[in-house]
Amino acid sequence: PNPGLCVGDTVALMSLPIDSSCSCVWHGPENFTAIGEQIWYYAADTLSKGWLVVEQLNTGCPTAVKDSIYVNVLPLPQVVISTLDTVCAGDTVEVKITAFGADTVHFNLQHTFAGIQSSQTLSVSAQDTLSLFFPIETENSFWISQANDLYCTRNQHDTVQVTPYPVT
């Protein structure tokens, strides 16, 4: 089963009219309002989750004709990367990577040093922290790209830089 939309997703919703003279009005979370048989609902953030109610007007029925659907909006996975920003040349630096998401978060760790770029595909259980150690001789940059969990994908580009102090 589909657990919901991811933040940033759009879904088409349709109400089949009782007859051609009917019109439809939609109401939902965050003061959402739309008019039409088919609408597009954009999940801007997790506050966009909730009940979407459609009411058909001009039906000729003595009471309102309504229906509803619950739309769940899931947060995007996030990977937080941290390290010391200055160390002595020749030291080893610990890069900590903490994942937030549903179940296991998969991501790419990019690393640039001395004009060389490397990439590793890694996985971390949600809310866990992975520690990696790197020797530092020159300036290094580390960043995360393309984080995804069980349901959602996020294009992420958070960078940390490590600059070595020269050893005298």
N, C-alpha and C positions, 0 to 999 in steps of 0.2 A: 504493500500500500504506500501511496505517496503521503509523506508526513506534512507536506505544505510547500509553500513558495520559499525561495531564498530572497534575502534583502536584495532589491534591484531587479527582481523578476516582474514580468507582466503576464497577466492571465486574461483570456477572453471569457466573458460570461454571457449567456444568452437565456432569454425568457421567451418561451413560445406563446404567442398571443392567442387569446380565446377567439378573437376575430380581428379583421383588418382595421376596425375602428378603435382598437385598444391602443393605449400608449403605456409605456413602462417608466417608472421612476425608481431609481436605486438609491439606497442610503447605506452608509457603513461607517467604520471607524475613522477617527480624525476628521469628522464632519464631511466625509465623502458623500457627494451627490452626483448622479449622472442620469441622463434621460435617454432612453432608447431600448430596443429589444436586445441589441448586442452592445456590450460595453467592454472597455479595457480597464483592468484594475492594476495599478502599479504599486508594488510593495516597497515603499520608500525606506522603511525601517521596521523594526519589530513591533512598533506601536501600530502598524498597519494591520495587525491581525485582529480578527473579530468577525462578527456576523455581518454579512451583506444581505440586505433585505430588498427584494424587488416587489413593487406594488403595481398591479395592472389597473389602469384607470379606464373609464368609459366601457365597462364590461356589461353593464345592464344588470348586474347582480345586486341584490339588496345589501350585501356586505362586501367589504374590501377583499380583493383577491390578492393574497400575498404568499410569497415563498421566501426561503432564505438558505444561505449556505455559509458554513464557517470556513474562513480562510486563515490558516496558520502561516505565520511568517517566521522563518528560521534565521538566526544570525549567521553571518559569514564566518568561516573559520579564521582565526588570527594566530600568527606566530610572532612572538616577541623575542627579539634578539638583543643581548646585552653583553658588555665586556668592559674592561678597563680601557680608557682611551689613550693612555700613555704608559709605557713600560720601558725598561732599559733594553737596548739592543742585546740580543742573545737570550733574553728571557722567553719563557713560554707563557702564553696568555690563555685564559679559560674563556671560551665563548659559551654563554648559557642561552639555550633556546627553549622557550616555554610555549606550549601549544594550547589553544582554546578552540573548542568545536565539539562536534558530535563524534563520540567514539575515538578513532585514531585519526590524526591529522597528518597528511602527506605533504611534503613541500620540497623545494629545491633550495639548497644552501649554495650561494655563489661566493667565491673567494678570489680576490685579486691581490697579488703581491709581486713585486719586481717585474712588472709587465706581463705576468702570467695569470691567466684566469682559469679557475677550476670550478666544477659544479658537482654537487653530490645530491642524490635524491634520498631523503631521510623520512622517517616516520616516528611520531611521538604520540603516546596516548594522551588524550585530552586532559588538561590540567597538570600534566607532568612536565618536568624539565630535563633536558638532555644537555650534558656538558661535554664540549669538545676542546681539545688542547692543541695549540698551534705555536711553533717556534716563531719568534719575531726578530727579523734582522733589518727589514725595511718597512715602509708604510704598508699597511694591509687594510683592505676593505672587505667586509662581510655583509651580505644581504640575502634576504629571503625572497623567493619568487614563487608564484603559482601554488598557493596553499589550498588544499581541498580536504574535506572530511567526507563522512558517509553520504551527505546530501548536497553540499554547496561547494562552490569554488570561488576563490578570491585571488585576483591578481594583485600581489603585494610587492612593495619595493621599499622596505625599511632598511636603511644602511647604518652600520657602525664602522668607524675607522679607528685603527690603532696606529699611533705614531711612536716609534722608539726614540728614546733619548740616546744620544751617542755615548758610548762608553769611553771615558777619558782615563 
